[in-house]
Amino acid sequence: MDKQTDFVLRTIEERKVKFVRLWFTDVVGSLKSVAISPAEVEGAFNEGLGFDGSTIEGFTRAHEDDMLACPDPSTFQLLPWRGAVDPAARMFCDITLPDGQPAAADSRQVLKRALSHAGDLGFSFYAHPEIEFYLLQPPSADLRTLTPIDSSTYFDNDPGGAASDFRRRAITMLEELGISVEFSHHEVGPGQSEIDLRYADALTMADNIMTFRTVIKEVASEQGVLATFMPKPFPNYPGSGMHMHLSLFEGDNNAFYDSEAEYMLSATGRHFMAGVLTHAAEISAVTNQFVNSYKRLWGGDEAPSFTSWGHSNSSALVRVPQYKPEKTQSARIEYRALDAACNPYLAYAVILAAGLDGIEQELPLPPEAQENVGSLTDAERAALGYDPLPSTLEDALNVMKDSELVADTLGEQVFNYFLLNKRRECAEYRAQVTPFELEHYLNRF
């Protein structure tokens, strides 16, 4: 028994934990949970916990119903919202087949494969997200009448306000779970907040994002409000994204840093950024996986719509943040398309694969965008190499289906299921008769 496993078992006993929740993520990014008693934890470490994978979105083919959830002891944390009366803990799991082979549809395994490829090239991958979400009054039966909990706007100071109290409570819970928060603030939209997590390795951060979303929902339930990571819940207010700051390290050295380069961004960082831009359309269905996602991307409000990059340019898909001379380790790029509602394991995997392809092929960058890319003409954007991102999920899937990079990164089973599932979503969306259509056409013709 290793030290971490022994620590988990001792902590469960000493803290009188009554339930241990084993967490894992399905292909579309929903968190799954099964609770076991403390007496079963050691057996779960040794043998895994069996379950029927056929009931989980995208998990099995017909001959692979039996699966095992194998808890990762390094992810053990007590759940702060259960308190001292009914203490509980959680661990994330890797999913395997009964013979011990990793399950092809395990999102965590998809990211681990991508990180292994990065490791073979000498790199480790780090991320730092800016996560946006809306807080709403509990909706009535008519979901078209959504009401934000406040009317505040960007960086407003609202002493005693509901959003301030919410963020304070959420941050306290996150830090009790070992998730460091860098800062938080009110965002542009009424009822919209942003909480930024301190950087971590990509696998830890993907776990942290899944935990973050759970914490936000738990606090919302506790405070009697609705929290949503939906990309675009309001037509007239900004959408919610998850700008992601990314960097590669070689050992203890930031591979994106070069003191002699423009913006202190190394050739490695530039090739990585070029790879992300080159493959941006192919990976969009994964980074922006809902029909609603494209209403955010093409709805203005600083959401990126074209494959451009810039330094202090909020219209660019990839931005090079201001470098701080005393912090060489902070050299990074910021990918601005990502949804807060994505499957973070799959999204990180395809972004990493795109960037590594740029490094391996030494892909060149297009010219830097010096102005609002949306204000350029189509001809000007084409001349500069600023291609449009897909404008709908259906368009994104049509690009993704021909992508060898995405297919290789996700693996055959996840790739095929993802396409099938999202095409079904597109078909269901097309079949809807919307309030817009009724309002404009019902009495007109």
Secondary structure by P-SEA (a helix, b strand, c coil): ccaaaaaaaaaaaaacccbbbbbbccccbbbbbbbbcccaaaaaaccccccccccccccccccccccccccccccccccccccccbbbbbbbbbbbccccccccccaaaaaaaaaaaaaaabbbbbbccbbbbbbbcccccccccccccccccccccccccaaaaaaaaaaaaaaaaccccccccccccccbbbbbbccccaaaaaaaaaaaaaaaaaaaaaacbbbbccccccccbbbbbbbbbbbcccccccccccccccccccaaaaaaaaaaaaaccccccccccccaaaaaaaccccccccccccccccccccccccccccccccccccccccccccaaaaaaaaaaaaaaaaaaaccccccccccccccccaaaaaaaccccccccaaaaaaaaaacaaaaaaacaaaaaaaaaaaaaaaaaaaacccaaaaacccccc
